[in-house]
Amino acid sequence: MNAATALRLFLDALRAAKKSVHTLDGYERDIRLILVQVGSRLSKELQDVSLADLSVPVLRAAFGDRARSASPSTMSRTHSAWTKFFLFLRSEGLVTTNPVEEIERAKVGVSAVKSIAVEDLAARLLAAAAASDSPSAWPVRDIALVAAFSQTGIRLAELVGLNRGSLTGSAGSQQITVVGKGRKARTIPITPGLSKLVERYLKDRDNRFPSHKAQDHREPLIVHPKTGERATRRQIQYTIERLYREAGVRGSVPEGALVHALRHTFAMDLLTHGADIVELQTLLGHSSLNTTRRYLTAQPDQLRAAIATSAASAAIDNITTVDADDESNSSGAETRER
């Protein structure tokens, strides 16, 4: 069997398991890019690469080729994707061994938190959304977008997947149900201020698209300004980047974290203003507390302040300086003891 067909079977199995579109795209990309490298090594087109071609030496070389332009985290993720790919192939009886087991996985250190170091970031983005005269802008919607990202820390894919029914609760005590990685749902309380912005957007949207069914909980929450269809990841990325430019903060956005930088900024903002690590883990939807801890490593001043509250710190701060006479007496005493 050729490898491209096997990949399609693998993706079909993931769809049957109700994996998200984002997850499917990630697996396909990571596996296909290595297959391209294998084809290049063997002077074959992608469709001509067979499962028999995927030997340890060939795959190891292909991983090495990919690593020249990919980060350690990307290579670690690629290794994981290929491991799961071969587990599937073995379960289907298409292969008997897993050559990826013989390829060392890239070691990934703690990645830097890619937050945006602009003190009044949310205010500047909201002002840019309100004042935008771009043909692609929809100020009421864009304000709700910025506010949602800034005050909930949700991922881009999570926001795209929101429906009207994701918003529940009465005015002033609303919450939003988010489906995150691994299709795990979590509930995030939203403030009355954000509720008002979202309600204002929905009212304006109903006027703009009268054919939409306001009472249908399956209707997408965020839609495209012109088509009224569910907004895509790319469309929202374009909107946020445009607002970065109009707010004059594009140069402060870390490379490789366009929309995700707002999630990191949300996390850092909460820690700075007193949230604890467990609260942050709950809001961000991290399955492991270790994933959340990296925000603490980015804030040594907060850790230093926490240490300063200990009884030992108080004793150290209150100790008086030992004067020269005391030092000499101590030295004499030590000599006598010897």
N, C-alpha and C positions, 0 to 999 in steps of 0.2 A: 504493500500500500504506500502511496506517496504521502509525504508528511503534511502537505496542505490539506488533503482529505481528512487525515487524522485530526488535524487542528479543528476542522469544521465539526467533527464528531464530538470533540472535547467541549467546544463552545456550546453545542446543542445540549450536552449534558448539564452544563452550568446554567443554561436558560431553564431547563427542566427543574433545576434546583432553586429557581427563582432568584438567582444572583442578579445584582443591579446592572444596568447598562454600563455604568462607570467601571464596575469590576470586570465585565466582559471585555470592554475596550482595552483595559489594562493588560489582561492576560493575552489577548490577541496581539497587541503591540509588542509585548516583551518576547513572546514566542516567535512571532513572524520576523522580527529584526535579527534574531539569532539564525533563523532559517535562511535569511538572505545572506548572512555571513558564511553559512555552510555552503550554499550554492556558489558563492564567489570562490571559496576555497577549492571546490570540486569542479569549477568551470561548468556549472549547471544552472539552468533557469530554476526559479523557485518551484514551479510545478513538476519539475523532474527530480527533485530531491526526495528520496525514499526513506522510510524508517530504517532500512538497513544501512543507510549512509550515516546515521547518527551514532557513530562510534565514539568512544572516550577521546581518542586523539583529535578527531575532527571537531567534536563539540568543545573540547578544551581550547582549541585554537580559535574557534568562532567566538567563544566567550572572551578570549584575549583581544580579538579584533574589536569587539564591541566595547571593551573596557577602555580603549584608547580615548574614546569621546564621551564616556558615561561616568557618572559619579559612583562612589562606592555604594550609596544607598540604592541607586538604580540597578547596579549589578547584583546586589543582595536580593532585591525584589525580583529580578529576572531569574535568579537561581531558584527562588521559591516557586515562581510560575512554572518553570521547567520541571521541577520536582513533582508538582501536582499533575502536570501534563503526563509524565511518565507513570505516575501512580494510576492514572486513568487508563493509559495504554496497557499496562500490565493487567488491570482488572478486566479489560476487554479481551485479553489473550492476544493482543497485537504485538507485544514484545515480551521477552522473558527476563530482561535485566533493566536496570536503571543506571545508565552511564553518568548521570548527573551526580550520583553518589561519590564518584571518583574525582569530581571537580570541587576544589576548595571554594567555599562561599566567601564573598568579600566581607571584610570586617567593617562595620559601620560604627563610628563614634557618635557621641551625642551631638546632634546637629544644632546649629545656632538658631535661636529664636528670631524669626524674620518679622519683627514688628516694625511699625513706622514711627520713627522718633520725631513726631510733630505734636507739640503739646495740645493744640486746639484742633486736632485733625477732624473730629466729627463735625464740629461747628463749621469748619471751612468747606467740607464736602457737602454739608446740608445747604450752605449758602450758595455753593456752585450749582447744586441741583435746582434750587429755587430760582436762580437768575439765568439759567442756561437758555440760550436762544438757538441751540443746535437743532437742525431739522430732525435729528433722530431722538430728540429729547421728549420726555413726557414728565414735566416737573413733579407733578403730584405722585406719580409712580416712583420716580427716581429718588425722591425724598424718602418714601417708604422703604425703598431698597437699601439706601445708605443707613437708615435708622435700624433696620432689621439686622444687617451685618454688624453694625457697631454695638448693638445692645444685646445680641444673643450669641454671637460668636459661631453661628452655624456655618457649615461648609457650603461651598457653591452648589455642589450636587444636591445637598439637602434642601437648599432654598428652591432650586429648580423643581424638585419633586413635591413641593407643598401644594395642597389643594385648599379650597375654601373650608372644607371640613377639618383641616388641620388646626383651625382656630376654634377654641372652645371656651366656655365660661361666660359669665356676665360682664357687663361694662365695669371697668375698674379692677377686675380680677381675672382677666383673660390669660390663657396659656396657649402655647403652640406645641403640637406634637410633631416631632421630627423623626424621620426614619434615616438612621445613620449607617455606618459601615456594618456589614454583616446583617443588614436589614433589622438592626436593633432599634427599637423605638425609645425615645426619651421625651419627657415633657419639660418645656422651658417656660417659666412664668414671664409674662411681659408687662411692662409698666403701663399705666393709663396713658402716658404720653405717646408711646409707640402704638397702643391700641387706637388712639384717635387718628394718627397718621395713616394707619392701615385702613381704617374705616373710611377716611376721606378719600383715599385712593380707590377703594371698592365702589363708593358712590359715584365718583367721577368715571370709573370704568363702566359702570352700568349705563351711564348716559352715553358714553362713547360707543359701546357695543350693546345695543338694546336686545340683540338676539341671544345674549348670554343668559343662562338660567341662574339667577342669583341664589335660588334656594337649593341648587344642586351641589351637594358637598363634594362631588367628584370633579367639579370644575377646577382648572388650575388656578392657583392664587396669583402668580405673577405671569402676565401675558405680554406679548409684543405690542408696541404702540400702534402699529399699522394693521397687522393681521388679526390681532385678538387671540392668537393661538399661544399655547404655553411657550414662554420665553426659553431659549436654549442657553446652554452654558456659554457658548461663544458670544451670544448677544449680550448677556449680562457682563461678561468680561469686557466687552467693548464699551459698555456704558460706564463701568467703574473706572476704566482707564481714561475715558474722556473726562470724567469728573475729577480724577487726579490732576490731569493737565489744567483744567479750568480753575481748580483750587490752588494751583501752583505748588503741588507737593509731589509731582511725578518723580522728580529726582531723588526723593527720600524713600521711595518704595524699593525694598530689597529685590534684587534680581531673582527671578524664578518664583516669586510669591505675589502675584498680582492681586487677586481677590483674597487669597488665603492669608495675606499679610494683615487683613482686617481682623481675622480670627486670632492671630497672634497678638495683635494690638489690644483686642478685647481682653484676652487672658492677662496680659501684663497690667492693663488698667485695673482689673479687678483685684489682682494681688497687691498692687500699690495702694489700693483703697480699703484693704483689710479683709478681703475674702481669704478663706483658708484653702488648702490644697484639695481637700475632699470636696468642698463645694465646687471648686473649679473643675475637678474631674467629672462631677455629675453634670454640670452645664455643658462641658465640651463633649461628653459622651465617650470618654476614653475607657476602654475595657480594663486597662492596667494603670495603676497609680504611677508606675515608673514613667509612663509616657508623659504624664502631667508634671512630674518633678523637674523636667528640664526648664520649666519656666522659673522655678526657684533658683536654679544655677545661673540664670541670666540676671538675677537680682541679688548680688552679694550684700548690698546695703540692707535689704530686708532681713537677710539671715543674720547679719551683724547686729541689727536692732533686736532681733529675737534673743540672741545670745546675751545681749546687754541686760535683759530683764532677769537673768538668773541671780541667785543669791551669791554665787561665787564671784560674779562680775561686780556686784555691789561691794563685796569685801575687798576685791582687788582695787577698785576705784578709791576706797577709803583708806587704804594703807598709806602710812607716812613714809617718806624717804629715809632710808637708813643713813645716818650721818657718819662721818669719817671715824669718830671715836668708837662708835659701835662696831664698825667694820674691823678696826684694829683689835678691839677686845675679843671679837668673835674669832679672829685669826689666831690670837694667842691661846684661846680656849681649845681650838682645834689642834694646835701644836702640842698642848699638854695632853690631850686625849690620845694622840699618836704615841 
